[in-house]
Amino acid sequence: MSRPFKVLQLQPDYNVKSHDFADLAEQIVKALPADRYEVTAAFLRGRPAPGGPVSRAATSVYFEFSDASLKGLRLRAMWQLYKFCRREKFDVVVCNRFKPVNMMLQLNRWLKIPLCIGISHGFGEYDRLYRRKQAQRWVDEHWRFVGVSPAVKQYLLDCNCGFTDSNTYAITNAIDIEQAEALQHSRERARELLGIDPSVRLIGALGRLVPVKGHTYLLQAFAALKDKYPTAQLAIIGAGREASNLAAQIQSLGLDGRVQLLGFKENALQYVRAFDIWAMPSLAEGLGLALLEGMSGRLPVIASNVPAMLPLIKGAGGLAVEPANVPELTQALDTYLALPDEALAQKGEQAYQYLQAQHDIEVFRQEYLDLIDSGLAQARRNNV
C-alpha cells in the first residue's frame, strides 16, 4: 500500500481551542481520512501552555517566530520554513490567512510542493498594489485559493492578480452544530452564570471590542429605545481596546444598569441561550462566525448587510441593516423587541433551520476533501 499523503497546515498563530466547533483548521484535519492523509499542524507564532489544547493533527510544530522576524523580508523565518518543508517533503500545504500564503507563494518557487491551498478569511488582504503584484508573479499551477464566503471569493477575483475562476473557490465556513449545542447551557443557567436577570428581554452581541465590530452604533440604537422597552437589556461578550470607550459611552447615554460589558469568556458559545435577540452590527466581516453561533442557539438575528453576511441574514429570515446606520439598527431592534415571546422564538427557530440546511459541517469537510483529492489528482496528471 502507498504511503499516506503528507499535509502541512500552516497558521500564523497558535489558537487551538478545547472545543473545535468553529475552528476551520481543525475541521479540515477532521475532513482528511487518517489512512490517506498524515497531517502536520504548524504555527508561526505561539505555543500551548502546559496542559493546553493541541491540534488533532498527527504532529504539531511551533516555530515560535518573533513578531519582528515575520516583518519585512523575513529571511530567517523563510529559511527555517524552507528547510522544514524540504526535509518533510509535503504533498499538500494548506495556508490559513495572508502571511502563511505569502510566505509559501515565495518558497514554493523552489520547493515545488504539488498542491498549495491559500485560505482568505476576509477582505483587504490584497488591497496593496505590491501584494497584488507579488501574487501575480508567484501564483502558478500548484495553487488553489479559497474564500470563506462567496463574497470573499469575489473579492479575490476582483483583485485581478492571479486568482481565477479555475483556481479560486468559495467554501463557506460552517460550525459543528451538534457540538455547539452540546456546549450551550439552558437559558436559566446561562443567565445565572452571567449574572443576568431572568425576567428581562436580552439583546446579545459577541465579538472583540474593536471599532470594526460596530458596538458604538448598537449602544446608540439601544439608547433610543431604552424608555420604550424598560425591561430590555443589552449584554456584550468580548474584550478589546474599545472597552473603556464603550464603558464611557454607556455612562454618557444613561445606560448604566441596562448594558453590561461582560468581558472575555472562554468558550463564549456556552452562554448564547441567555439571549433573546442576537445582534452583529459589524462594519466589515469575512463571514462572521458569531452570526452562525447565534443561530445555533435558536436566536433571531440582526446584522449588518455587508456582502459576506447579507445572504446569511436573508436565509435565516433575520433583519439586515446598513453598517453604522443607527436609525436602521434602532428600527430593527424595535421590530424584534415588540414581538411577543412566541413570535420571537419562531424567528429564532427559522434561523436554526437555515443553519442546519446551509452550514452543515459535513458539507464543509467534504468540500475540502474534494478540493484536496482533485488537486492532487490534477497535479499527478500534470506531473507537477
N, C-alpha and C positions, 0 to 999 in steps of 0.2 A: 504494500500500500504506500502511495506517495505521502510525503510529509505534509502536515498542515501548512497553509499559507500563513506567513508571518505578517502581522498587522501592528503598526505603531499608531497609537492615538496620542497626538501631541496637543497639550493645552498650555495656555500662558501661565496659569496659577493653579496650585493645589486647592481644590474646592469640593472635595468629596464629602457628601453628607451621609449621616447614618441611615437616612431614607432616600431612595433614588427615584421617587415617583415622578419628579420633574427634571431629572438630571439627564440631559441629552446624551452626554458622553457615555454614561453608564448604560443607558438604554441601547446605545449602539453596540456596546460589548455584549449585552444580552441577546442582541439580534444575530450574533455570529456563532454558529454551532461550534462547540469546542473540538469536535472531531475533525473539523475542516479548517478552523482558524485558531491560531495562537496569538493572543492579543497582549501587547505591552502598552501600559499607560505611562506616559511621560509628562512631567510638569516642569516648565521652565523655571518657575519660582515657587518657593514654599515646600513644606513637607508636613505630614501629620504630626501632631503632638503624641507623646507616648500613649498608646491605647486608643488613639483616634481612628476614625473610619478610613479604610483604604479601598481602592478600586477593586471591583470583582475581576479585573483583568488578571491573566496568569502571572504577570510580572508588573511591578511598579518601579519607575525610575524617577528620582528627584534631582534635577540638575542644580537647584539652589543658586541660580544666577542672581547677581545683584541687579537692582534697577538700572544702575549706571552701565552695567555690561550689556544690557539689552537696548541701549540707545545708540544712535549714530551708526557707525559701521559694524558694531557688534562682532569684531573679528574673533575675540577669544571664544565667545559663545558659539559663533558659527563654526569655528574649528572643532570644538568639542562635540557639537551636534553632528557635524560631518563624520568625525571619527567613529562615533557611536553607531550611526546608520550604516556606515561602510562595514563595520565589524559584524553587525547583526544581520545584514542582508535582508531587509524587509521587502515583502512583495507589495504591501499597501501602506500608505501613510494617510491618516485622517487628521487634518489640521483644523482645530477649533479657533475661530476668531483671527483677526488680521495678522498679528505678529508671527504666530507659527506658520501661517500661509505664506507670508512674505519671505520668511527665512528659508522655507523649503522650496519656494519658487526659485530662489537663487541656487540653493545647494543641489537641487535635482538636475541641474545642467550637467553636473559631474556624477552624481550618484546613479541616475537613470533608474530610479525605483519605478516599476511598471505602472503602478496606479497611485495617483495622489488625489486626494479629495479635500477641497478647501470649503469650510462651512462659514458663511457670513450670517451673523446673528442680528444685524441691524443695518441702518443706513449710515452713510457718511464715510465708510472706510476708504473709499476710493475717490473722495471729493478732491483731494490734492492732485494737481497735474502730474507731479513727479511719480506719485504712486500709480497713476494710470499708465504712465509711460513705462514704468518697471513691469507692470503686469503684461502690457502689450509685448514687451521684449521677451518675457520669460514663459508665458503660457504656451504649452505645446501639447502634443498628443497624449502625454502621460496624465493630463489634468482633467478633473471633473470638479464642478463647483455646485454648492447647494445654498439656496436661500431658505431661511426658516419660515418663510411665508411667500405666497405668490408676489406680494408687493416687494419683498427684498430681492427675489429673483429678477423682477422687472428693473429694480434699481441697478443691479449688476449689468443687465443687458444694456441699459441706457448709458452706462459708462463708456461703452464702445471701445473697450481696451482688451479684447481677447475673450470676453465672456460671450458665448453664442448660444443659440437655441440647441445646438448639438452637444454642448459640453456643460450646460447650466440647467439646474433642476430646482424645483420647489418641493421640499419635503416639510410639510407643516409640522411644527412642534406639537407634541401630544403629552399627556400625562397618564400615568398608570392609575386609572380611576379606582380600581379595586383597592390598590394600596393606599391611595389618597383617602378614600372613605374610611378605611380601617383606622387611620390615624386620628380622625376627627372626633372630638368629644361631642356629647349631646349639647344642645343649646343651653340647657340649665347649667351643666358642668363647666362649659366654656366660659359662660358669664361669671360663674363663681370664681374661676381661676383668674380671670381678668379684672375682677372687682367691678363688674357692670351690673347695674340694677336690672333684675329680671323682668321688670314691667315696662321698660322703655322700648320705643321703636328705634332701632340702632342702625345707622349708616356706617359701613366699614370700608376702610381702604388699607392696602398693604403695599409697601414699597419703600425704597430708600428715600430719605428726606433730603432730596436734591431738587433744584429748580425744575428740571425737565419733567418731574412727576406731577407737577401742577397742583400741589396741595394748597397753595395760597388761594387758588381760584375756588377750590372746594370749600375752604373756610368762608370766603366771601359769599358764596351761594347759600351755604347753610345759615349764615348770619341773617340773610334776607328772609329766612323762613322761621327763625327761632321763636318768634312770638306767635306765629300762626300754628305751630306744632310744638306746644310747650313740653310734651313728653318725648320728643325726639332728641336723640343724642348722636354724636359723631365720634368715632374712635379710629385712630390711625396706628397701625403696627409698622415699625421701621425706625431706623436710626440714620443719622447723616448730618452734614454740615448745616442744613437749614433748620435744625431742631430749635435753636434759640430764636431765630427769626419767626418761626411759626408760633412758638410759645408767646412771643411778644404780640403777634398778630391776634392770637386768641384773646389776650387781655384787652387789646385796643378795640376789638369788635364786641366786647361784652359777652364773650362765650365761656367764661370761667364756669366750671361745673357742667357745661354742656358738651365740651370737646375734650377728649383725652388723647394725649400723645403717649402711646403705650411702650415706645422704645422697641429695641430689637428683641425678638422672641425666637428661640431655637425651634425649628420645625413649626413655623407660624401657622401652617395649614391646620394644625390641630384645633385652632380656635375659630375656624371660619364659620361654624354654625352659631356662634354667638351673635352674628349679624343678621339683619333682616334685608338689607339692601347693600349691594357691592358697587363701589364707585372707583373708577380709574380715570382720573382727569389728565392723563399724561399729555405732554406737548409732542412727544415722539416715542415710538416703540418699534422694535423689530418684529415682535409678535405680541408680547405681553402675556407671559405665562400666568401672571397673577389673575388675569381675566379668566383663564381656564380653571384656576384654583377656586375662584368664586363660584363658577358654575358647578364644580364638583360638590360644593356644599348646598346645591339647590337654591342658589340665590339669584334674584333678578339683578341684571347688570346695567349700569350706566357707565359709558366710557366715551373717550374722545374718538372722533371719526377719522383718525389718522389711517393711512392706506392699509397698514398691516392689520389693524383691528376692526375696521368697518365691516368686512364680510362676517367676522365672528359675532359682532354685535347684532347684525341683521339676522343671522342664522339663529341666534339664541332668543330672538324676539325682544332684545333689550332696547335701550334708548341711547342713540348716538348724538353727541354734541360737538360743536366746533371747539377745538382747543382754545383755552384762555377766554372763552365766551361765557362770562358769568351769568348773564340773563338766560342763556340756553341751559346752562347747568342748573340754575335755580328752577327753571320750568320743569326739567327732568326730575329733579328731587321732589318737587311739588306733586308731580304726577304720581309717583310711587308712594309718597307719604300719605296721599289722600286715599289710597286703596285700602279696603278692609283686609284683615289678615288673610282670609281665604283666597281672595283675588291675588294678593301679593305672593302667596305660596304657590299659586298656579303659575305665575310668571317665572318663579324660581324653578319649578318642575319643567317648564318648557326649555329653560336654559340647560338643565341637566340632560334632558333627552337629546338636545342638539349636540352636547359634548360627547355623549356616548356614540352618536351616529357619525360624527365628523372628525373626532380627535382620538380615535381608539389607538392605544399604544401598540397593539399587534400590527395594525396597518403601518404605523411609523417604522417599527422594526423591520417589517417585510420590505418596505421601500428601500431602506438602507442595505439590507441583504441583497436585494435585486440589483441595486446600483453597483455594489462591490463585485458580485458574481459576474454581471455583464461587463463591467470594466476590465476585470481580469481576463475574461474570455476574449474581448477585443484586443487586449494587449498581446495575448498569445497569437492571435491571428495576424497581428501587425508585427510580431517579433520585436516588441519594444520592451 
